[in-house]
Amino acid sequence: MALTPTAEDYLQAIDSLESEGGEVIGARLSERLRVSPASVSQTIERMVRQSLVEVGADHRIVLTEPGRAAANTIIRRHRLTERFLTDVLHMDWVRAHEEAHRLEHAISDEVEARLSELLQHPETCPHGAPIPGNFPEGGDEHWVLLASLAPGQTATIVRVSELVEDDPELLRYCAAKNLRPGVAISIQERGPDGLSLLEVEGRQVAVTSRLSAHIFCRQDVGATVSA
């Protein structure tokens, strides 16, 4: 099925909202895609007719099996493109994310396959998000949110979520403070308002409760530091 760029954007947004553990409803899509509620309603109606999504009596939007397959395809192309732009063309995180959104809709099956081969079949995008078809099943089983870690615990960042990717200011902050996949952190302090003070490669970094709820880590089991 040939999909419009708009439908592909909606598929990505629905998958992203699902991965954050929340129910997908029109209001959340409107906020995420920065479009009017009326526009969301019209687009979802078309996607229902295309058998890409279903809408329950509670207004919750879910991907059908064909919708899930289509979402995985466009997500794979987006994340492979981000890898190419950062690893080969050396673009920064923010530019790579923006450019990948423009390019993903024009990538063919052949180009997608060759991109993956060129990049040696990476498992994640630069922000740590799994690449469908490359990421091992269950590979994220032990990932936890930074917000769930207590002072004194140590961990390694594995992923910055799509909500952060879609916010250039937050993404620039993560890049500037080296809050990237593969970087070791320790939780120094957490304030009553949820503000976290981290040690990141010898530097202290402040992380808001909103940001810590969208950074995934792999906890160092049994390891603690002096808080």
N, C-alpha and C positions, 0 to 999 in steps of 0.2 A: 504494500500500500504506500503510495506517495503521500507524504505528509508535508504540510506547510511548516515554515519556520516557527510560526506561532504555536502550532500543535506540539512541535518538538520542545519548545520552551516550557509549555505547560507540563509535558510529560516529565521533564527534568525537575520542575518545581514540585510536582506531586511526589516524586521519588525522594527528593531532598527533605520535604516535610515529613514523610513517613519515616525516614532514617533518623529524624530527630525525636521520634517517639510520640509525636502529637497527631491528633485527628486532623485529616485534611478536609477543610470546608472552604466554601467560597470566599469568606472574609480573609482567611489566611493566605489564599492564593492571590487575592487582590493586593494584600500588603506586600507579599513576597515579589510579585511581578510588577508592582507599581502601576496597576491599571484599575479602572473603575469596576465596582461590583457588577454593573450591567454588562460590561465587556466579558467578565469572567463567566457570567451566566450564559451568554450567547455562545462562547467558545466551548464550554462544558457540554452544552446541548448538542453541538456539532460532534464533539468527541464521543458522546453517548451513541449517536447515530452511526459513528464509525466503529463502534464496539471497542473503543480504546479504554473507556472508563465506565463505571457504574455509579449511580448516586442512590444511596439508601434513603429510607423514610426519615432518618435523622439528619439528612442532608450531607452525610459523610461521603466523600469522593474516594473511590478505590480504583486501582488499575486492574483491568482485565488481564487475562493471559496474553493476548496480542498486544495490549497496552504495555505490559511489563517488558515484553520482548523489544518493542519499539523504543521504550525508555532506555533499556540497557544499550541499545545500539547507539543512540545519540549521546548518552553519557560516556560510553567507551570512546567515541570520536572526540568528544570535548576533552577528556582527560589525556588521551594520547597526544592531542594537539598541544595542550599545555606543556606536556613533557618535551615535545619537540621545540617549542618556543623558548623554554627555559634552558634545556640541556644543550641544544644545538645552536640556537640563535641568541642565547644568553639574555633574554628579556627578563625584566623583574616580574615578581609575582603578580602585581596589579595589572600591568600591561598584558601579560600572558593570558590572564583570565579573561580580560576584555576581548582580546583578539581571538581567543579560542571560541568565544560565543559567536563571533562573526564568521569564522571559517568552518565550524563544525557542520553547518547545514549543507555545505557544498562538497563534502568529502564522500567519495565513492567507496564501495566495498574493497576495490583493489587498492586504493590509496590507504585506506584504513589498515589493511593487512600489511602493506609495505612499511607503513609508519611503525607498526608494532615490531616488525622484524628489524628495521633500522635501529630502533631504540632497545633492542634485545629483550622485547616483551616485558616491559616494566609492570610491576604489580600495582603501583599506585601513581596518582598524579603528583605534582610537586608539593601539594598540600597534604598528601597522605591519603586521599580518598581512593578507595579500591577501584581498579579498572576492570569492569566486567569482562570475563573471558580470560583474564590474566591472573587475577587475584585468587589465591587458593580458598576453597570453601572452608568456612570456619576460621579463617585467618584473623578475624577481628574478635574472636570469642573472649579474649582476656583484656580487651580494651576497656578502660574506665574513663569517666570524665574527670578533668582536673578539679572540678568543683567537689567531687566526692572524696578527694584526698585530704588527710589531716596534717596539721603542722608536725614536722619531724619525718614525714614520709618522703621518699625519693621515687622518681619515675623518669621515663623517657617519653617525650612527645612522639606520637605516631600520626596524628591527624588534626588538621584545622578544618572545621566543618564548613559546609556550603554557605551557611548564614554569614560567616566571617568572610568567605570568598566574595560574596555579593556586596560587602560593605567595604569600599576602598579604604576608608579611614582606618577601620579595624585591621584590614589586611596589611596596610603600610606599617601599623604599629607592631604587628607580629613580626614582620620582616625586620624592622629597625631594632627590635629587642631580641631577635634571634629565637623567637618562639616558633620553631620549625621541626618537622619530623626528624627524628634521630638525635635531637638535642636533650641532654640530661638536665633535669631540674630537681630542686628540693623545695619543699614547702616550709618557709620560715615562720610565717605568721598569717593568721586570718582574722580580720576584724569582724565586729558584730554586723556590719553592713554587707558582709560577704567579700570585701576587698581582700585579695590574697597578696602576700609579699613572697616572691620566689627568689631563689638564687639560681641564676642562669649563667653558667660558665664564668663564675666568679663575680658576676654583677647582680645587684638587686633589681628586680623588676616587679612593678605593681600590675596586678591583673584584676579587672573589675569582675563582679559576680556574673555579669552578662557574658563576658568573654570566657571565663573559666567554665561556663556551662556549654561551651562549644569547642573546647580543645580536648581531644582524646589522648590518653596516655597508656603506657604499659608500666604498671607499678613494679618496682623492685621489691619482690616479696621478702619480708623480714628485714629490709634495710631501713634504717632511720638515721636522721641527723639531729643534732642538737638544735632545738627550736629557740 
